[in-house]
Amino acid sequence: MPKLKSNSGASKRFKKTANGFKHKQSFRRHILTKKTTKRKRQLRATHQVEASDQAAIARLLPYA
């Protein structure tokens, strides 16, 4: 069986953890002046991928 290719976009966005995958939050790149300080602060943290999306991410990253 040949080796599978990992999705390069997914490999940059998701990292494997013991409980699934973690990802950085979106909406933090530009147009930040209208967003509240609280909202921007909460967007800093990394989050777990939702349980319903984990199978799709695992398919994109077969060796993660």
C-alpha positions in Angstrom: 0.0 0.0 0.0 1.5 3.4 -0.9 1.9 6.2 1.6 -0.9 8.6 2.0 -0.5 12.4 1.5 -1.3 14.6 4.4 -3.3 17.7 3.6 -0.7 20.5 3.8 -3.3 23.2 4.7 -4.7 21.1 7.6 -1.2 20.2 8.8 -0.5 23.9 9.3 -3.8 24.6 11.1 -4.2 21.6 13.4 -2.0 19.8 15.9 -2.7 16.4 17.5 -3.3 16.2 21.2 -4.2 13.4 23.6 -7.9 14.3 23.3 -8.1 15.1 19.6 -6.9 18.2 17.7 -6.2 21.8 18.7 -6.6 24.8 16.5 -6.1 28.6 16.7 -9.1 30.8 16.6 -10.0 32.8 13.5 -11.1 36.5 13.2 -7.8 37.8 14.7 -6.0 39.1 11.6 -7.4 42.5 10.6 -10.3 44.9 11.3 -9.5 44.7 15.0 -10.4 48.2 15.9 -14.2 47.5 16.0 -13.7 44.3 18.1 -13.8 44.7 21.9 -10.7 44.0 24.0 -12.5 41.1 25.7 -13.3 39.5 22.3 -9.7 39.8 21.1 -8.4 38.4 24.3 -10.6 35.4 24.1 -9.6 34.8 20.5 -6.0 34.4 21.6 -6.5 31.0 23.1 -6.3 27.7 21.2 -9.4 25.6 21.1 -10.2 21.9 20.7 -11.8 20.8 17.4 -15.4 19.9 17.9 -16.2 16.2 18.3 -18.3 16.2 15.1 -15.3 17.5 13.0 -12.6 15.2 14.5 -13.2 12.4 12.0 -12.8 14.8 9.0 -9.6 16.2 10.4 -8.2 12.8 11.2 -8.8 11.8 7.5 -6.9 14.9 6.4 -3.9 14.1 8.6 -3.5 10.3 8.4 -0.1 10.2 10.3 -0.9 12.8 13.0 
